[in-house]
Each structure stands twice: as structure tokens, then as C-alpha cells.
Amino acid sequence: MSRNSAVVGINWGDEGKGRMVDLLTAGHDVVVRYQGGGNAGHTVVNEYGKFSLHLIPSGIFRKGVVNVLGSGVALDPENLCREIEELRSRGVEVSPDNLMISERASLLMPWHRDLDALEEERLGSAKYGSTKQGIAPFYSDKYQKKTLMAGEIRYPEEFRSRLASLTEWKDLVLEGVYGARGYTLEDIGEWAARWCEPLKPFIRDTGAWLEQADAEGKRLLFEAQLGALRDIDQGIYPYTTSSNTLAAYAPVGAGCPSVDPGEVIGVVKAYSTCVGEGPFVCELKGEAGEELRRQGAEYGAKTGRPRRVGPYDAVATREGVRLQGADCIALTKLDVLSYLKSIPVCVAYRVGDEVTERFPFPVELEGAEPVLEELPGWGCDISSVRSFDELPKEARDYVLFVEKSAGCPVKYVSVGPERDSIIVRQ
């Protein structure tokens, strides 16, 4: 068994990665978020209650586990401070002993959220479905070398000088392009004093620390945000996030490129969900879609938006498994399908006159239609089952169908949101 692991999304995001990370941290010493930012909504249910984590890694609830925000993360100081306060208020320890921030992580500023919202408004009906957390403007600025790194907070004079330069530049965009109000240096300085200063004790050279931890035999778990189909390079562009969501990027975004990410655990929901705009071939609308959404409580953990829902999509899942290089699958929310007498699954796409099991180029997805088959349901509560053999035959057959259609073994089967509501297949 590999010492390290990467928990990644196979589809459009919202697959249940936080739930799996919370479970798997029992066998790891370190959890690292390596990309994305506060647009994540990793839901965890444990002895502390129900949580939706946005920036902090999902290992924060395990005693003795160190959580790291890597250099590839969009570090929103305001949201992070609020999240730390919320966790502490509910009895969860958050200190520099169990949370570290890479000194090379760039800061997401208030103007990034402003620009995100302004651009979505400008696009109107052609919008991308952004969470408006500033992610796209942040990564755009990062690649223009127009961001501040967390480590710069420790150098007040240099930090203020760079802050002044960036504020002047951003005001040109806010006022000149969008006709919006800009920021004074006093405004942004006060913001930085309130939200950046408290993070100083958490900031360190986490890349060197992770490499040393790996060399000492500590077990690292890399936690991804969103899914393979939202990857900026390999996903359904332009309806993607603005970072690399793939396991291959994990050690790079974590800041320790020489470390082997180990076993890749791809998380797949037992049916399909999607938040935001863009092609979603197997979308289920009308009364059937509303009922599935209700049964699965499918509302965005960050935005509260109703998720688009549909049957399990074998074509998209196979593509996600390939992109992630998944070694095994964690299948989540199987229990949600217990209300169905017959369960639709998408086995192929119809693109024009062709029926294909190949995941199409993004432009072709716009006109694609699902080819559906029906599998028998099991019609009973399975939430208390803890052994694969104890599942109803129809539920076992459904899991085996996912395994065969995805071309990847299903190792974990989640039958509820709680930490122990899990079946581990040997």
C-alpha cells in the first residue's frame, strides 16, 4: 500500500472529497490543499457536528494531523480568518501546530472578488457560473506577477510598497474598465492589518517542511478542490476553474515537487451533480430532477445554489478516471438512490449522428445527448450497512456497474454523510 495518497474529484466537483479526506486522515499525518481557494465547499460530518470547509484542509478535525495550505492555493486572508474563528468557536483546535500556510501562497485581495462579480455581470446570459470568490481574477493576476505572497506579510515596508503599486494598478481596471469604485491605499492597508496580520504565526516554508516530513516517513494526503472536468487545461473549457485540479499537479501545487503523491483515490458520486454553467449532458430536469436534488440535499456548500443533477455518467467518469490516473474509486451517496425503483444511468453520448463512449471536445458537448439505460433499484435503507456482502444484490450490482464502466476498482462505498457510514472493499 502506498504511504501517501491524493484524494481528487473525478467529475464536475462536489463529489464528496471532504467527507473522504476526513475519513482517510486516520491513516495519515499531514493533509495538504494544493490548488483552488475559498470557492471550495468540502462538507464534513463528525463528532464536532456538520461543517463546510472552504480553505482549511479537511484533516483539521483529527488530533495530531498537520494541515497545510500549499503554494498553489488562492489564499483569501479574510475568508481564512473567518473560517478559523468559526472552527474555534465550535471547539476545533486551529493553531500553528496543526495549520501551516506556505510563504509562497499568493494573497487573494478584495478587488479579486469585485472583479469576479463585475465580469459575471458584464457577461450576462453568457456568464461562466462563477462562485464570485475572486478565483479567476486571482489566478490571472498571479500569472501576470501582480500578486503578493503570504511571506511578504513578514516584511512590512516592502509589503506596503508593493501594496501601493498593486492598488494603483487595480484601480485603473476597476474604474477604467468597469466604472466601479476603486480602493485607497488607506482602505486596503486597513484590510491587510485586520486580516493578514493574524496569519503571520501560520506562515512558513512549508515546501521544505513537507519534503522533510516525507523523508521521515510521514504519510501525506493531498486534497484537491473541484473535479477533473473543471481542470483549466483538460476540462470543459471555458467552464472550468482557473487552476489544475489533477493529481499530477498535487506535489507542485503543494510546494514539494519531488514528493510522490502516492495512491490516487478518485471520488465519484453515485449520480451526477454540477454547480454552475456549461455543458452537462445527462442533466435531469423537471419533477424527477427536483426529487433527486431533494433526496440528495444538492445545494452548493459555498453558494447555496441548487446543483444541477442527473444520472451517473459513465462517459464523463471514465474520462475523469483517465485524467486523474486514479488507482481506485470512492463512490459516495449510494444511499441517496434508495428511493428509486429503477435507476437510469448514462452509458454513451449521441453527438450528431454518432453514438460514442468517448468524451467529446468541449464544443461538441454543447449538442450532445445522453444514451440511457435502466438498472434495478433496491428500494430499502442501506445507511446502516458496513459490509459489501450485506448490501442488497441490486446495490452490489450497481457498484459493480460503476466499477466496470469506469475501468477502475471501487474501493470505498459511502452510505451516509457520517464518518463511519462507509464500506471498505478489500
N, C-alpha and C positions, 0 to 999 in steps of 0.2 A: 504494500500500500504506500502511495506517495506521502511524503511528510507534509508538503504544502498543498494547498487547494485554491482554486478560483471558483467563486460562485457567480455565474453570469446568466443573463436573460437570453432566451432563445428566440423570442418573438418581438412584440412591439413595446415591451416593458410591462410593469405591473404583474409580473408572473408569480411573485411571492418570494423574491430573493431575500428580503429582510427576515422573513419567517425561517428560511433555511439557514441563513447565517447565524441567527440566534440559536438554532438547534446545534449546528455544527461547531460552534465555538467551544463546546465541551471538549473537543479534541484538538484545540489549537491554543496557541499562546498569544498570537497577535492577529488583529484584523485591520486591513488596510483598504481605505477607499482610494481609488486611483484615478477617477475621472468624474466629470459632471459636477453638479453643485446642489443648491437648495431646491432645485426642481424635483428632486427625488422624493418619494413618499414610501419608505420601507416600513410596512406595518409589522409590529411585533406584539405578541400576547404572551405574557409570562407572569411570574408571581408578583411583579410590581403593578400589573394592570395592562392596559392596551395603549400602545404608543405608535406614533407615526414619526419616524426619523427622517430628517431631510438632509443633513450634512454629517452628523455624527455616525460613525460606523455602528453596525448592529450588534457588535460584541460588547458594547458599553455596559450591558447588564450582568456580564459574567465576572465574578471576582477573580482577580489575578490576570485578566486578559488586558493587554495593552492595545489601544485603538489609535490608528494613525491616519491623518489626512495627508495624502501624498502630494507631490509637486504638480500633478496633473489636475488637481481639483480646483474648481472655481470657488474660492474661499470668500464667502459673504460674511464679514465680521458681525454685522448687525443680526442676521438670522442665526449665526452660530452662538452668539452670546445669549440670545433669547432661548435657544434650544437648551443650552447648558443650564440656564435658570429654571426652565420648566422641568428638566430631569431632576435637578437637585431638590426642587420643591416637592417631588414625589418620591423622595428617598433614595434616588440613584446617585452613587458616588461619581463625580466628574472632577478630576484633578490632573495636574501634570504627571501624576504617577500612572494614570490609565488613559490619558488622552494627549497625543502629541500632534503638532502641526508642522509640516515641512516649511523650513525657512524659504524654500523656493516656490511655494504655492503663491499664485498671484491673487491680489485682492479684487473682489467684485465690489464696485462702488455704487452709490445711489443712482448715478447717471446711467448705469447699465440697465437698471430696471426701468428708468424713464424711457430710454431709447427703445427698449423691447416693446413697451406698451404703445409708444408713438408709431413705431413701424407697423405693428399689427393693425393699428387704427388706419394708417395710410393705405395698407393693402386691402382693407375692406373684405369683400367676399373671397378674395384670393389669399387670405391670411394663412399662415402655416399652423395655427393652433398652438402657439407658444404658451407656456405657463406664465409668461411675463415676469420671470425671476431674473432676467438680465443675462441669461446664459449665452445667447448668440452674440450680442454686443461685447460681452466679456471676452469670449474666445477670439473675436475679430480684433479687439484691441491687443490681446496677448500676442497674436501673430504679427501685429504691427509694431510690437515692442513698446506699447503705450499703457502698460500696467505697472503697478507697484508690487514687489514681492513682500511676503509676510515678514521676512527677515529685516527688511528696511525699517520696520517699526522701531527696531532697537537703536536706530541712528537718527535722532530727532531732527538735526539740522538738515541732513541730506534728504530725509523723508519730506520735510516741509517744502524744501526747494523743488523736489520732483512733483509734489502735490500741487504746487502753484503752477508749474508748467502744464501739467495734465488738465487742471481746472480751466485754464485759459483756452486750451485746445478744445476741450469738450463743450465749452460754452459756444464756440464758433459753430459747432454742429447742432447743438440744441436750438440755438437762436436762429442761425442762418438757414438750416435745412428744414426744421420743423416749426419754427416760430414759437418755440417753447421758452420758458424761463430757464436761465442758466443758474450757476452757483457762484457765490462769492467765496474767496479763499477763507473768510471767517466762517461761513456756513460749513464748508467741507472740513475745515480744521476742527470745529466743534464736534462734528460727526465722528471724525477719526479719534479724537480724545475720548469720546464716550464709548465707542465700540471696538477700536483697535487696541488701545492701551491695555484693557483687561486680558487680552490674549497673549501678551508678552511671555508670561511664565510657561506657556504651552509650546512656544516656538523653539525648534532646534534643528540640527542637521539630521533629519530622520533617514535620509538615504544611507548615510554611514551607519546609523543605529540599526537599520533593517538588515544591512549586509552582515553586520556583526552578529545580530540575533540569528540569522540563517546559518552562519558559520558555527555558532554554538549549538546548533541542532534544534533551535526553537521552531515551532510549527506555525507557519504564516498562512493566513486566509485572506485572499484578495477579493474584495466585494465590489461588484460592478453596479452601475446605475443604468437604467433603461435596458433595451434588448438589442440583439444583433441587427434587427431590421431598422433600427434607429441609428446605426453607426454612420458617421459622417462620410466615410469612404465607401462602405459596402452596403449601406441601407437604401431605403426608398427615397432617395434624394429628389427634391429638396425638403421632404417632410421627415427630416432626421433631427437628431440633436446636433450639437456642434463639437462633439468630442468623439474619441474612439471608444466604443463600448465593448470591444472584443477582448477575450482572454489574452491574446497575443500581445496586447498593449499593457497588460497589468503591471509587469515589473518596470516598464518605462514610466508609466504614469505614477507609480508608487515611489519612483526615485531610486530604484535599485535594479538597474537593467541586467545585471549579471545573475540575479536570483531566478531559479526555475520556479514558475508558478505552480507546477505540480499537476495534480488531478483536476480536470476541468469538469465541474458539475453544472450542467445546463438546466435551468429551471423553466418548466413548461406548465402552463395552466391546463386543466382538463378540458377547457373550452377556450375560445379566443376572446380577448379584450383589447381595446385600443382607445387611448385618450388622444384627442387632437385631430387634426385634419390629415388628409392624404388617403391613398388607396387602401381599402380594407375589404378584400374580395369576398370574404364569407360573412359579411355583416348581416345580422338578423334584425329586421325591423318589425314594427307593429307590435301586436299583443304578445307574440312569442318572445320577441326581444325584450320587452318590458318585464316579462315574468322572469327570464333568465337574469336580467340585471337585478331584479328584486331579490331573487333567491341567493345570488352571489354577493349582494351588497356592493355592487360595482359602481363606486363613485371615487373619483380621484382623491388620494390621500392628501395631496398638496393643494389642489384647486377646488375639490368638491364637485367637479364637473361629472355628469353621468358618463360612464365609459361606454363606448360602442362595444357591442357584444356579438358573438356568433359561435358557430360550432367549431370544434377542434379542426385545425387546418394542417393537414399532413404536408402539403406543398411548402408552406411557409416554415413549418417546424423542421423539415428536412434541410432547408436552406440555412436556418439558424444553427442547426447542429453542425453543418459543414463549416460555416463561418467561425464558429466558436471553437471548433476542434474538440467538441465535447466528448468526454470519456464515458459519461453516464448522464442520466436524466433524473431530476427530481420533479415528479408530477404532483402538482398542487391542486387543491379544491375538488378532488374527486367526489367528495361528499355532496357538493352542490348539485350534482346531476341526479341525485337520488329521486327527485320528484318526477323525472321523465320516464314514461313507459317505453318510448322509443327515442334513441339519441342520434341526431344527424351528425355526420362527420364529412368534412370536405376532403376528397381523395385526389382531385385534379382540378385544373382550371381550363375553361374554354376561352381561348384567345382567338377571336375571329372565327375561322372555320376549323381551327386546330384544337384538339384536346391534349393538354400537356401536363406532365407531372413535374416539369421544370419550372423553377421560379423565374418569372419573366423580368426583363429590363423594366425600370420604373415607368416609362411611358406606356408600355404595353399593359401594365397593371390597371390603368385607368378604365379600360374597357373589358377587363377580364370578368368572367362569371364562374361561380363555384360549381363543381360537379359533386353532388352529394350522394351519400349512401346512408342507410339507417342501420344502427346497431341496437340490439335489445337492451332495455334498461333493467335495473334490478329492483327498483321500487320499494326500497326499505332503507332505514337509517343505518349507515355504516360508520358513524363517528366514533364508536367505542371499539372498533376492530383494530387490533395491533399486529395481526399476522396475515400475510398474503393468502395463505390457505384458508383462512376463516372468512375471507370476502365471498359474497355470492358469486357464483360462476360467471354471471354476466359482467360483474365488476372486474373480475380477473381477466375475462376476455377483452374488456375494454382496455385495460392496462397493456395487455399483450399486443393489441392492435396498435396502440401508440408506439410501443417498442419496435414493432416490425416496420411500421410506416415511416418512423423517424430514422431507422437504421442505427439505433443506439439503445443500449440496455437501460431499462428503468430501474434505478437502484432504490429510490425513495418514493413513497406514495403518501401524500398528506391527506388526511381525512377530517381535518378541522384546523382552526387557527392556533390552538394552544400548542405549546412547545412539544408536549408528549403525544399529540394526535398524529402519529407518524407510523408508517410501516416501513421497515428496512428489509429489503430483499437481499438475501445472501447469494 
